[in-house]
């Protein structure tokens, strides 16, 4: 469960605002390509698709689900924003949000240790957006890109090569980083530390900002007992530890831009 829903929504809004500059600004000019990139970025934010799946599958639409759907759509459209029509942007956002929802809903069977849904959301959306760029790229939007629908089937293969190259880079980088990190600190918490909560196990603090007192801190050197001062403080949520390899997030982000790298040739 998220610690603070308003902060999640604030962060999503700031991210969304910045994403408009990231995508539209990539055109390096205030022209047609930038205009389409701006429009497509907003169009593909798959907020409603995520809420629809929550409703259809017997769940309850939530603000966190909406924020997640929006970010998934933003990631998916990044490689395609300057190459597809607004209709294509809608399709990319809907497909990415659907696949992401399925992976999140089944992550305990399909994606062990993805505690923050990084691959299920960011990595998956990047792959889908990159591949669909090769399908939906339209020369009417940008002469530099012609996809399968416009008669250039070879572009799909080029996009796939881009995905595989980034996946290999992320995998190799993750392996190296894990080996280096393991020489400094253990990569995994113990089961007891996970059950107790990472805030207390690693930082001797609760999410409310206070220093825990009572039996938890009794006798521990350097930890003094004091009352928690935050008015909304409650016992720390028993969340699993973050277990993602440090290179996985970078790989997911790189995948969201791989289509742009693979598209210079029409």
Helices and strands as residue ranges (DSSP letters): H 5-24, G 25-27, H 32-43, H 47-56, H 63-78, H 86-105, H 107-110, I 118-123, H 124-136, H 154-182, H 191-196, H 198-203, G 214-216, H 246-262
